[in-house]
Amino acid sequence: MVVFMIIVAYVIIGFLEIVPLVKMHKKKELVLYCSIFSISLVISILLGFGVEIPSPAKYIEKVVLMVIGKK
């Protein structure tokens, strides 16, 4: 039931956000939006099924420390 509600919410939000982008012929924005939208949909469905998603904080911290040169 939770997954069904997630999908319905994403369909409504997608319709409200994607249709104007298509009408305005904004292809770059549409590709970016659909990419991020699809990733968030998959993550939301996985969370709806109870799958534990690891936090990306550790990986982001490692990248930032590597960029600034600290250990």
C-alpha positions as CSV (number, residue, x, y, z in Angstrom):
1,M,0.0,0.0,0.0
2,V,2.8,2.4,0.8
3,V,4.6,1.7,-2.5
4,F,1.3,2.4,-4.3
5,M,0.9,5.7,-2.6
6,I,4.6,6.6,-3.4
7,I,4.0,5.8,-7.1
8,V,0.7,7.8,-7.2
9,A,2.5,10.8,-5.6
10,Y,5.3,10.7,-8.0
11,V,3.0,10.4,-11.0
12,I,1.1,13.5,-9.8
13,I,4.3,15.5,-9.1
14,G,5.9,14.3,-12.4
15,F,2.9,15.4,-14.4
16,L,2.9,18.8,-12.8
17,E,6.6,19.3,-13.3
18,I,7.4,17.5,-16.5
19,V,4.5,18.7,-18.7
20,P,5.5,22.4,-18.5
21,L,9.2,21.5,-19.3
22,V,8.0,19.7,-22.4
23,K,5.8,22.5,-23.5
24,M,8.6,25.1,-23.1
25,H,11.0,22.8,-25.1
26,K,13.6,22.8,-22.3
27,K,15.4,19.6,-23.1
28,K,18.4,20.0,-20.9
29,E,16.3,20.7,-17.9
30,L,14.0,17.9,-18.7
31,V,16.8,15.3,-18.9
32,L,18.3,16.5,-15.6
33,Y,14.9,16.6,-13.9
34,C,13.9,13.1,-15.1
35,S,17.3,11.7,-14.1
36,I,17.1,13.0,-10.5
37,F,13.3,12.2,-10.4
38,S,14.0,8.6,-11.4
39,I,16.7,8.2,-8.8
40,S,14.5,9.6,-6.1
41,L,11.6,7.4,-7.2
42,V,13.8,4.2,-6.9
43,I,15.1,5.3,-3.5
44,S,11.6,6.0,-2.3
45,I,10.3,2.7,-3.4
46,L,13.2,0.9,-1.8
47,L,12.5,2.7,1.4
48,G,8.8,1.8,1.1
49,F,9.8,-1.9,0.9
50,G,11.9,-1.4,4.1
51,V,15.3,-1.7,2.4
52,E,18.0,0.1,4.4
53,I,19.9,2.6,2.2
54,P,23.4,3.4,3.4
55,S,24.1,7.1,4.1
56,P,26.4,8.8,1.6
57,A,27.9,11.0,4.3
58,K,31.0,8.9,4.7
59,Y,31.8,8.9,1.0
60,I,31.2,12.6,0.7
61,E,33.5,13.3,3.6
62,K,36.2,11.1,2.0
63,V,35.9,13.1,-1.2
64,V,36.0,16.4,0.5
65,L,39.0,15.5,2.6
66,M,40.8,14.2,-0.5
67,V,40.1,17.4,-2.3
68,I,41.3,19.7,0.5
69,G,44.3,17.4,1.2
70,K,43.7,16.5,4.8
71,K,43.8,13.0,6.3
